[in-house]
Amino acid sequence: MIYHMPTRNAQGLVEYAMILVAVLVIAVPFLIGPQVGHIFSNVVMLV
C-alpha cells in the first residue's frame, strides 16, 4: 500500500486553521458573554 505524504502547503494550511480556531474559541466568549449574561438576568427577574 502506498501512503501519500501531505505536502508542506497542506501542513501550513492545517496549522493556520488550528490557530484560527484557537483565536475564535478565546474571542467568542468575550464577545457573546455579556449578552448571554443579560438574557439570563432577564429570565431570572421574570421568575
TIDREN-184116 format. One record per residue (C-alpha): residue number from 1; residue in three letters; x, y, z. Coordinates in steps of 0.25 Angstrom, whole numbers, plus 5000, padded with zeros to 4 digits. Layout:
<pts>
+-----+------+------+------+------+
:  nr : rest :    u :    v :    w :
+-----+------+------+------+------+
: NUM :  ala :    X :    Y :    Z :
...
+-----+------+------+------+------+
</pts>
This chain:
<pts>
+-----+------+------+------+------+
:  nr : rest :    u :    v :    w :
+-----+------+------+------+------+
:   1 :  met : 5000 : 5000 : 5000 :
:   2 :  ile : 5005 : 5014 : 4996 :
:   3 :  tyr : 5003 : 5025 : 5006 :
:   4 :  his : 5002 : 5039 : 5001 :
:   5 :  met : 5010 : 5049 : 5010 :
:   6 :  pro : 5004 : 5062 : 5012 :
:   7 :  thr : 5011 : 5074 : 5005 :
:   8 :  arg : 5017 : 5085 : 5013 :
:   9 :  asn : 5006 : 5094 : 5008 :
:  10 :  ala : 4995 : 5085 : 5014 :
:  11 :  gln : 5002 : 5085 : 5027 :
:  12 :  gly : 5003 : 5100 : 5027 :
:  13 :  leu : 4988 : 5101 : 5024 :
:  14 :  val : 4985 : 5092 : 5035 :
:  15 :  glu : 4993 : 5100 : 5045 :
:  16 :  tyr : 4987 : 5113 : 5040 :
:  17 :  ala : 4973 : 5107 : 5042 :
:  18 :  met : 4977 : 5102 : 5056 :
:  19 :  ile : 4981 : 5116 : 5060 :
:  20 :  leu : 4969 : 5122 : 5055 :
:  21 :  val : 4960 : 5112 : 5063 :
:  22 :  ala : 4968 : 5115 : 5075 :
:  23 :  val : 4966 : 5130 : 5074 :
:  24 :  leu : 4951 : 5128 : 5071 :
:  25 :  val : 4950 : 5119 : 5084 :
:  26 :  ile : 4956 : 5130 : 5092 :
:  27 :  ala : 4949 : 5142 : 5086 :
:  28 :  val : 4935 : 5138 : 5084 :
:  29 :  pro : 4932 : 5136 : 5099 :
:  30 :  phe : 4937 : 5150 : 5102 :
:  31 :  leu : 4929 : 5156 : 5091 :
:  32 :  ile : 4916 : 5148 : 5094 :
:  33 :  gly : 4917 : 5146 : 5109 :
:  34 :  pro : 4911 : 5159 : 5113 :
:  35 :  gln : 4899 : 5157 : 5104 :
:  36 :  val : 4897 : 5143 : 5109 :
:  37 :  gly : 4898 : 5149 : 5124 :
:  38 :  his : 4888 : 5159 : 5121 :
:  39 :  ile : 4878 : 5149 : 5115 :
:  40 :  phe : 4880 : 5140 : 5128 :
:  41 :  ser : 4878 : 5152 : 5137 :
:  42 :  asn : 4865 : 5156 : 5130 :
:  43 :  val : 4860 : 5141 : 5131 :
:  44 :  val : 4863 : 5141 : 5146 :
:  45 :  met : 4856 : 5154 : 5148 :
:  46 :  leu : 4843 : 5149 : 5141 :
:  47 :  val : 4843 : 5137 : 5150 :
+-----+------+------+------+------+
</pts>
